[in-house]
Amino acid sequence: MQVNKKGQIGVTTENIFPIIKKFLYSDHDIFIRELVSNAVDATTKLRTLSIAGKYSGSIDDLKVEVQVDEDAKTIKIIDNGIGMTEQEVDKYINQIAFSGAEEFLEKFNNSSANIIGHFGLGFYSSFMVSSKVEVETRSYQDGAQAVKWSCDGSPDYTLEEISKEGVGTTITLYLAEDSLEFASKSRINELLEKYCKFLPVPVIAGEKEEWKDGKMESTGEVNVINDTHPLWTRTPSELTEEEYSSFYRQLYPMGDDPLFHIHLNVDYPFNLTGILYFPKLKNNFEIQKNKIQLYCNQVFVTDNVEGIVPEFLSLLHGVIDSPDIPLNVSRSYLQSDSNVRKISSHITKKVADRLSEIFNSSRNEYEAKWNDLKVFVEYGIITEEKFAEKAKSFTLLKNLDDKYFTFEEYKELVAANQTDVNGDTIYLYTNDKVKHNAFIDSCTAKGYDVLEMDGQLDSHFIGWFEGKNEKTRFVRVDSDVVSKIIAKNEKNDISISTTQQDMLRPVFESQLPTDEKINYNIQFEPLASTDNPVMITQNEFVRRMKDMSQMGGQFAFYGQMPESFNVIVNGNHPLVIDVLSETEKSTDDKYTSLVSKIESIAKQKTSFDAVIKDKKEDDLSAEEKDMRKDLNEKLTQLQKDKSDKLKAIGADNKLVKQLIDLALLSNGMLKGEHLTKFIKRSVEMIEK
């Protein structure tokens, strides 16, 4: 019977709903993946039928060919697969979302594991880029009549008998005006390379070309764009290290060689294969994300694996392939279910086991790679509790002697000497051993060990560690003077009295830099006379919170706070004693009078406060309130006048300026014009 049929494609509310919900596909270039994948499905079905004895023809040259006619603005996808009868075209194309793959799998009890399509919508991605689509197909069945289906994107179609040699299907896309970018061989080859480079059936895209005589010329050799047996589909025991390295270079041609790899090969309770590589992360881990490629039966799906692997594992590179990861109609987004969670947990366990294996079997190799592994391991520890539990045994701490320690080893090393008066074990560290050299010297002189913690995540890691280990604290070497950084039962005397300290405070304040974003707090400490005369420290907690604020999140508030530094003045240093002597000599009768008036008003205030101390605010008379206000205002003004007088004295004291600048210089805080003036002043002082 001659077929010459017209009709309307069957679209119902039920089967069109997934298209409406997700607008079919987010990226128009996905059409090439869908159509080539369908063609691969067709060849795989034919191979399955042949194995089952239901097809007697040859399957030796199964392939998919993609042809681009740049002049005609057409793309052809040609396969020599199972083909379709007229009834099957009507069923699988005219009735949207009736998946031929689903029915085929059910019929053959899932014996063909790499049938990709599950929704029957992939073919319709062609209309995202085409004004017209033609399908010429001939079924594998004996005596089958070839047919041609044609549609311009409306519900109307035509279906007619044609002559066609050989079984299989040819889909011709007539590109729409807004999609002419795809009428380019190089553009289509780019998409085939992206989506189809590991499909299990050869995909041919024209002929190979080479640069010759100033232009690209064909070599006459067919251009097979895909590797049909990628490394992850093979048995790990038959592979060499060079093959793993070569495959990595195939995936990431511009990348450095990886540290090592993990080959995933699971068939129960879910199917999962793949190869994950540990790249050299260092500290720039942000740019390393989206490097794991997700495949479904060798078809590229996405490089956004959020939900499939924990966040910290997204720093890895490589390939994951699983038919058990549920995907929506466009295969571009993941739907969370129990299989996804199981796969995620399994990958986490495999990664932890691999790191543990390397650490236990070859610690020297592991330590040599620790600087590159550190960011990855710390990221995993602070974001994934299950990984953290396993990682405790292979996470390392490195000291300034470049020696590596596990948590237990380091605690044993420092517990005796670095436990403070409260019983807390103090882990001293630096994030800049050059900048903190003076503080490090002070600590090592007392026999303390210092860790190097200069990683991007170290502040977060330290917080995690302290939360998991009671009576243990990390303290940066510049957070306090050495005598207080690990508090002991030691009492040191200071050479200058409290009154003398009050006199010197404005003198030193007068020479501090003025910056509204920085607060300085002067403290006098009873240090050894051989210690530096002035040092600048920063509170551990506040500084750490500000460091963590740079990564945003709940600590962002601290980033808006001014910097706060402690200016430690050594009350036992000869130069500080000299400054005190010079200050006392520089005071005059006006200063002495100010001090006398302050003492007098202070006595009056003390006496008055004693009189009214038992009275409530409402019981005070107006006269008493006025008296209190008057005394407070007088005392405040006199103290300000005294401070201004001392600041004026200090402003002329080059020694004070020199001591302050030396402390700033030691902390890397003296720069630009101030550094130039310091150098000039130093030369002048030496010449004298």
N, C-alpha and C positions, 0 to 999 in steps of 0.2 A: 504494500500500500504506500503510495507516494505521500510523504509528509510535507505539507505547506501550511503552517499553522501560525495564527496570531492569537494573542491573549494578553492577560494582565497578570503580573507577578503577584503571588498570594502573600499579602501582608496582613497580619492580624495584630490586635492590641497586645496579645500575649507574647508573640515572638518578636515584635518590634521594640518592646519595652527596654531590653538591654541596650539597644542602639540609642534610644532617646536618653537613657540614664547616663551614658558615658560619651555621647556624641560620637560613638563608634571608635574613633582613634584621635589621639591628641596631636600626633605628628603625621603629616601627610606622606612623608617619605616611607612610612611603615608599609605602604602598599607593596613594595618590592619584596619585603620579607614575607608577607602573607601569601602572595601569589607564588613565589618560589617555594615556600614551605608546602603549599598545597600540591605543587608539582612533585616535590620530593615524596609527599605522602602517597601520591598516585603510583610512583615507582616502587615504593616500599610495599604497597598493597599487592602489586603484581608479583614481587619476589615472594611474598607470603603465600599467594595463591599457587605459585610454581612449586614451592616447598611442600604445599599440601596436596600436590598432584592435580590441581584444578586448572592449571594452565600449562600447555605443552610447548609454547613458543620459547624463543631464546630470551634469556635475561642477562646475557653477558655484557651488554653495552647500555645498561640503564643510565640515563643522564637527564639533566635539565639544561636547556639552552636559553640564553637571554639575548635577544637581538634588538638593537636600537637603530632606527632609520632616522637620522637627523634631518633629512630633507622632508620626508613624509610626516615627521613628528609622531612616529608610532613606536611602540615597544611590544615585542612579542616574547611570551614565555612559553617555551615548547618542551613537552616531556613525552617520553615513550612509555608511560605508565599504564595504569589500568583502563583509562578512558571511561566514557559514559555512553549509555544508550539514550535514545530519545526520552524514554520514560524516566531515566535517572536524571537527565538534565531538567526535566519538568519537576522532579521531586527535590533535587538538591540545590538547584539554582532558582527556580521559580517560586519555591516555598522557602523564604528567608528563615535562617536559623535552624533548619532541619539538617543536622550535621551528619554527613556521610561517614566521617571518621568514627563517630560514636556508634553508629549502627554496625559498621564493619568490625570494630573491636568487640562488640557484644556477640556478633555472629561467630567470630573466631576465638572467643574466650581470651581476649587480650594477648594472643600469641605473638602479635606484632608490636613490640614494646615501643617503637619509635614513631608511631602515628601521632602527629602533633595536634591537629585541629580538634577542637571539642565543641565549637559553637556554630560552625557553618557560616560564619559571617566574614571570614577572611577574604573570600572572593569579592565581596562588595566594597572592600577598600579600594578597588580599582576605580570606582566612580568618584573617589575624592580627587582624582587627577585627570579623569577622562571625560570627554563629551560623548564618547561612544565606545562600547566594548563588544567584541565578537569572540565567540568560543566555537572552535572547530574541534570535534572530538569523535573518536571511534573506539568502541568498547572492545575489550579483549575477547568477549564471547564470540564463539564461532558464528559466522554469518551475520555479524552485527552490522547495521547500516550506520554510516557516519552521518552526523548532523551538524548544522551550524546554527548557533543561537546568537542573536544580535539585540542590543538594547542601547538606547541613548540616555539612560539614567532615569527615565520616567517609568511608571509601572508597566508601560507597553513594551512588548518584545515580539520578535519573530523567530520561528524555529522551522528549519527546512532541511531536506536531505541534500547531502553533497557527496562527492567522491573524495576519498582520502586514503593515501597509502599508509599502512602500518597503524598499529594501535597507539593510543595516546591522545594528548590534548594540546591544542595551540590556542593561547589567549592573546588577542591583539587589542592593545589599548590605543585609542586615538586621543592624544593628549589635548586637554582643554587649554584655552588661551592663557589662563592664570597658572598653568602648570608646565609651561614650556621649558622650565629649567631642567626637567627630566628628559628632554629630548637631546641629551648629551651622553655620549658613550662614557666620558670620564666621570660624569656625575653618577650614572648608574653603576659603573664599576666601583666607585667610592661607597655606594650604598650596599652593593653586594659584598664588598670587603668588610663592611661594618656588621651586617646582619647574617651573612650566609657563609662566612669563611670556614666554618667547621661542620657544614651539613654532611650527612652520611652518604650522599649521592653526588657524583661529579656535577658541578655547575659550570657551564662553559659560557664565557662572555667574549665572543669574537676571537681574534687571534692576538698573540703576543706581539708587542711592538718594541722596537729599539731605535735609539737615536743614530741616524746615519745621514751623512752629507747635509747636515744642518736642519734635518726634520725627522719626525717619527715615521718609521716604515714598518710594515708588517713582516714578521719572520716566517709566516706560513704555518706556524705551530699554534694549535688551539690553546686558548687561554683558560685553563682550569683555575678558577679563583679560590677553590676551597681545599682544605685538608680533610679528607673523608674519615681518617682514623686519627683524630687528635690524641695527644699524649694521655689525657685523663681517661680515655676509654680503654687504655691498655693496662695490663697487669703490672703493678709496681715492681715486682721481682724481675721483670725482663728489661727494665729501663736502667740506663746509666745516668750518672751525675751530669755528664755532658749533654745528654738529651734533655734533662730537666732545665739546664741552663740555656740551651738552644731554644727551647719552647718559651722560656721567659723573654728572651730577646725577640722572639716572634711576636709576643703579645705587647711588649714595651720596647720598641727599637731604640728609644732615646734614654732608657733607664740604666742606672748602674746595676752591676751584678747583684743579685739578692744575697742575703745572708745564708738562708737555707729554706727548705720547702716542707710541706706536708701533703701527702697524697691521700685524698679521701676516697674510700671505696666501701660503701655500705649498701646492703640489699635488704636488710631487715632491722627494724620494723618499717623502714621507709627506704626509698631508693635515693642514693646520693653519691655522686662521683665528683671529682674535681681535684685541682692542685692549687694550694695556697702558698704564696711566697712571702717571706719576711724581707721587706725592702730596707734599705739604709735610711731610716727615718730622721735621725738626728733630732732637731727641735722643731722643724717646720712641718709638724704633722697635719696642719690644716689643709695644705695643698696635696696631701697624699690620699685624701678620701676619694670615693667613687672610682676606685681602681679595680675592684672585684667585678668580673663580668658574670652575669647570671644567664645560664642557658637552660632551655627545656628541650631535651632530646637533641642537643647540638644546634638548636636554633637560638640565636642571640635574643635575649629579652630586654635586659636593662643592665646598666652599671650602677644603679641605685639600689643597693641591697638592704636598705633599712627594713627591719622586720625579719629578715632572713638570718642575719648575723647581728650580734650585739654591737653597739656603736664602736667600741674600741677595736673590734676585729675589722671594721671598715678601713682601718689603716693598712691592712694587708693588701697584697696584689694577687691576681690569679683568676681562676675560673671555678664556678660552682655549677653543676648540672644536675637537675632533678625534675622528673615528671610529677613528683608528689607535692610540688609547691603550687598551691591553687592560684590561678591568675584570672583576671577579668577578661572580657571579650578581646581587648586589644593586647593582651599579654604584657602590658606595660606597667601594671601596678599590682602589688601583692595583697592578698586577702589573708588576714591573720586567722589561723586555726591551729588545732593541736599539732598537726604535722610540722607546721612552721616552728612552733615552740620546741618541739623535739629536735628538729634539725639544728636550731640555734644552740641548744644545750649540747648537742653532740659535737658541733664544731668547736665550741668553747672548750670542751673536755679534751678534744684531740689536740688543740693548740697548746693547752696547759701540759698535757702528757708529753708532747714533743719537746717543749722547753725543758721540762724536768728530765727527760731522757738525755738530752745534750748536756745539761748541767752535771748529771750524775756520771755519765760515761766519759765526758771530755771537758772537765772544768776549765782547763787552760784555754780551750777553744771558745768556750762560753764567755769567759772573762774578756777575751780579746774582742768579742763582738758586743760586749755589754753597753758601751757608749751608744751604739746604734739601736740596741734593743730597749734601752732604758725608758724612752718615751712611751713605747708601746706597752711595756709591762706596767708602768705606773698608771697609764690611762686605763688599762684593764682593772687594776687594783681599785682605783677610786670610783669606777663606774659599774663594776660587775662583782657582786659579792661572792658568787661561786668561783669565779676565777681567782679572786683575792685569796680565798682559802687555800687553793692549790699553789698560788704564786709565792706564798710566804717562804716556802722552802728554797726557791731559786731566785728570789729578788736580792740584789746585791747593793751594798753600800761601799763607796770607794773613798779612801782617805787621801791626804795630800802626798803620801808616799806611793800612790798608785797601787795600793794593796786593796783587795776586795774581800768583803766579809758578808756572810749571811746575817740575818737579824740576830740569831743566837750567838754567833761567833763574835759579833761586835759588842754585844752586851757583856759577854765574858771578858773582852779586852779592856773595857773602860769602867766597868762597874765599881771597882775598888777605888780608883782615883777620882772619878768624876761623879760621885754621889754627893749631893749637897746636904746641908744641915737638916732638911726636911725629909731626907730619904729618897729624893728624886734623882734618878740617873740622868745626867745632862749630856746630850749629844751635841757637841760644838760643830759648827759648820760654817763654810764660806761659799758665796756664790761668785766671788771674784778674788782669787788668791793674790793677784797683783795689787789691787786696790786696798785689800785688807791686810797687807803684809805686816804692818806694824802690830796690828791686833793679833795676828797669827803668831808672830814672834813672842808676844807676851804670854800667849796660851801655851805654846810648846815649851817655853822656858820653865813653866810650872809642871811640865810632864803631861800636859793634856794632849789628847789626840783630836785632830780636826778633820772633818769630812768635807769633801767637795760636793756641793749641791748646787749646780749651775744650770739645771734643766728647766725647761719651760713649765713643767708640771710639779716641780719640787715643792712649792708652797702648798699645793693641794695634797700631795703625797704625805708631807710632814703632818698636816692636819689629820689625815686618815690614820697615820701611824700612831700619833699621840692618842687618838680616840680608841685604838685597839690595844694599846699597851699602857696600863696604869703606871704611875710613878716614873714615867719617862718623858722628857721634854727635849725638843730641839731648840738650841739657842745660837743665833748667829754671833760670830766672834766680835762684831762691832756693836753689839746691843748694850754692852756695859763695860766698865773697867774690869780688868782681870781678877781683882780681888773680890769683886761682887758677882762676876758672871757665873761662878759656881760658889754659892754662899757656904762658908765654913764657919766653925766656931772660933773665929779669930777677931781680936779687937786691936785696932791700930789707933794711935794718937795722932791728932792734927796740930800743927804748929801755930795756926792762927785761930783766934777766938771767934765766937759767933758775931761779936760786934765788929771785929775786923773783916769778917766775911761780908757783913752788911755794907761795909765801906767799899770793899773791892767789887761787889756785884755790879753797881752802875759803871765803874771804871771799865770792866770787861764788856758790859753791854754796849758801851759807847763805840766799840770797834767792831761790833758784829754787823754783817751785811743787812741791809734793809730790804726785805722782800715780803710783800703781803701774803705770798703763798707758802712762806716758811716761818715757823715759830721756833725760837731758841729759848731754852731753859737752862740757866746757869746753876751748877751744883758744885760744891766744894767737897772733895773727898780726901781722906787720909792715906794717900798712896805713898809708895817708897820714893825717897828723894831722887832715885835714879830713873823713875818712870817719867814719861813725857809731862811737861808742865801743863799743857792743855790738850784735851782729847775731845772728839765729837762722837757721840754714840746715838743710837736710835732704838727706841723701845721695840722689842721683838714682836709683840702682839700687833701693835698699830702698823708697823712696817710690813708685816706679813699680810695683814688684811689689805693693805694698799697694793701689794704685789698681786694678790689674788684678784683684786678689783679690775686689773688690766684684762682679765679674761671674761669680765661681765658677770651676770648672774646675781646672786644674793649679796655679793660683796661689792657691787658697783658703788654703793653709798660711800665706802671708804675712799674711793678714788677722787671724790669731790672735796675731801677734807684737806686742809693745809698740811704740808710736811711738818713734822715735829722732831727736833733734835735736842739732845742734852749736851750742853757744853760743860765738860768735866774739868774743873780747875784743881790741880794737884796742890793741896794746902801745905805740903811738905817740900815742895821744890824750891831750891834757892832763888830761881828767877821770879817766882811768885812772891817770895819774901821780899825780893828787891822792889817789885812793883808796889807792894804794900808800903815799904819804907819811903819810896818816892812819893806816893800818894799822901802819906801823912805829912811829909815835908812841904808838899804843895798846898796844903790847906792854910787858910788865913783866918783873921779874926772874925770875918763874916761867917765863915763855915763854923767856927767854934761857937759863935752866937746862935747859929741855927740849931746846932746840936743841943745847946743849953735850953733853948726855947722848946725843942721837941721833948726833952726830958721833963720840963716843967708841965707842958700841956698833957703829956702822957700820965704824969702823976695825978693831975687834976681829973683827968678822965677816969683813971682807976678808982680814985676816991668817989667820984660821982656815980660810977657804975655800981659800986658797993652799996651806995645809999638807995638806989632804985631797983636793985636786983630782984627784990621780992614783990615788986609791984607789977600788976598786969598793965598792958598798954593802955587800956581804957581808964586806969586809975591815975595815970600820969597827968599832972597839971600842965597847962599850956606853957608855964614858965620852965618846967622841967624838960619838956620836949624841946623848947628853944635852946636851953642850956646844952642838952645832949647834941643837938644839931650843930651848935656853934663850936663845941669842942671837937667834934668829928671833922668839921670842915677846916678848922685851924690846923689840926694834926695832919690831915691829908695834904694841905697846901704846904706846910712846913717840910713834910717828908718829900714832897715833889721838888721843892726848892733845894733840899739837900741832895737829892738824886741828880738834879740838873747840874748842881755845882760839881759833883763828883764826875759826872759824864764829861763836863767841860775839861776837867783835869785829865781824864782818861783819853780824850780826843787828841791831846797833845803828846801822849805817851807812845813813842814809836815801838818800844819794847812790847807793850800790850798788843799793838797792831800786828807785830811780827809773830807773837805767840798764837794769836787767833788765826792768822793766815797760814801758819805752819800746820795747825790742826785741820783747817779747811783743805789745804793741799794734800795732807795725808789721806783724806777721805775723797779725793778727786773732786772737791767742790770749789776749788779756786781756779777760775778760768778767765779768759779774755783780758780786759783792761785791768782787773784786779790782780791777775797773775803777773802782768807786765809791771805794775807798780811794786809788787812784792819783790820781784827780781831786782828792780832798780834800788829799792830800799835796802835790800840785802847787801848789794855791792857797796852802798854808802856806809852801812854799818861795819862792814869788813875793813873798808879803807880807814875808818876812824880808829 
